[in-house]
Amino acid sequence: MIAPAALVLLGSLTVVFASPRDAGDLHRRDDSDGYFNPSDNGGSMLTQVDGTYPEGLGEPLNMIISANSDDDVLVDQKSNGGFRAYFTSIGFGSECLGQVDVLVQRANLGDGNDYANQTSLLRWDYGDANFGTCKESVNGGNHFRYWVQNGTDQNSGAYFIAASYEKSAKDSHDIVTNGYNIARDEIVGNITGSAIDSSSVSDSSTYSGSTSYNGYTWETSVEYKSGLLTATSDGINHYQSVPEDGQPAIDGLVAVLTVRITQRGTDSDEDSNGAHPSHASPVAAGAALLVFGAFALCL
């Protein structure tokens, strides 16, 4: 297992292009917290995972990007300081070489969309924005699925995130011990440039930090909140292997992030240091495709 300190921000990263959401999406702030509690309108803070035993287990939505964040942050795109650009600054990228996640999960955010498939999945890129998420797919690591609360009943525009730290593909991508709490806190650690001890966080723990990418800078304030999830192993996927030292599988806390853009880039091909990002050669890209394809055939 990689210790939380190992996931501190690695610096400027290469662009991984992704399909943007419609920039015209509305982000209403009817709720002062910047999100609606899904449970208040028939939803759940646990996802639905297929093929669990017993049936009906889920994974916690243990992070929220508050809709009190800047509007551009709430658009799922790489341009204009959007959601994907922000997470690139933290060391996460889209699926390896355009692969599609076949283990889709569903969530009901209580917004009127019922149980909907995840919007997408981002993976830790190990400092290599070209092929790092391929490494995560093989070796395991931090990754997260996300959904947007944008239904007709409760349209906050907030992003709900299910973060977990998974084992390698040869271990069937099971979740490591304490892997839900660890994944959440490593992401917060990347944002704040510090190692977050999962055993020390509590309701109302607060952190803040600044991250940069491609000329953009984001200031993030983080507050851990109770009352959305329960500290439990009941109903949690991998409930037998995730608990540590007699503690429940999840600690019941949700990290709520409010993100502001404090400096804007030009959305050019230059990174935040003014240097052109590295691009893999066609030969290297082809070799990576062959290696990943061969591995996939072995699964």
C-alpha positions, 0 to 999 in steps of 0.5 A: 500500500502506498502511504498517504504522503506518497500522493503529494502533488507531483507538479505540472502534468501533461494534458489528457484530453476528455470530452467536456460536459455542456458548459451551459449546464445550470448550477443552482445554489438553492442549498447553502451547503452547495449540495442537497443531501440525497437521503432527504429525497429518496436517494443514498450516499452509497452507490450500487455495485453489481455482482456483490455477495450478498447482493445490494452492497455499495461504496460510499460517496465520500467526497463532494465538490460543492456547488458553491465552487466557481462555475467553471470548476463545475463543468466536466471539461479540461478547458477554462479551469474545469473539473478535469483540469482541476483534478489534473492538478491533483494528479488524476487522469482519464481512463488509460488510452481511452479504455471504458470502465466496464465495472460501472456503478450507479448512484441516486443523488435524490435529484430526480434522476433515480439510480444513474450510471457514473458520469466517468472515472478518473485514476491516479496517474503516477506522475505520468499523464500520458500512460500513468492511468494504465499503471493504475489500472494494472498495479492499483491505486487511488481512483474515483467515480463521480456523479453530478446532482443535476436532476429536476428535483434537486439541481445543485450542480454539485459533484458527488465522488466515490473514492477508493484505493484498489489493489492490483488487477491480479487481485481483482481490484479489491479495495485495500484495508481502510481503502475508502477513507485512505483514498478520500484523505490522499486526495485531500492531501494532494490538494493541501500538500500534506499527508492526512492521517485518516485516524485523526480526521473528525467532523468539522476538520478543515484544510485548505490548499492551492494547486496549479496546472496549465497556468490555472491556480485553484484555491480549495477549502475542505471541511469534513462533515458527518451526518451524510454517511454512517460509520459502519460496515453494513452494506459496504462493498468489501465489508469483510476485508476493508475494516482495520483494527476493529473499526468499521469499513467507513468512518462516516465522514464526507470531505466537502470541497469548495474550489475557487479559480484564483489565476487563469491560464490561456488554455494553450499547449503550454503548462503552468511553468511555460514549458511545453508538455511532453507528448509520447511518440507514435512508437511509444504510444503504439507500444503502450497499446500493445502492452496494455492490450496484451495484459487485458487479454490475460485478465 
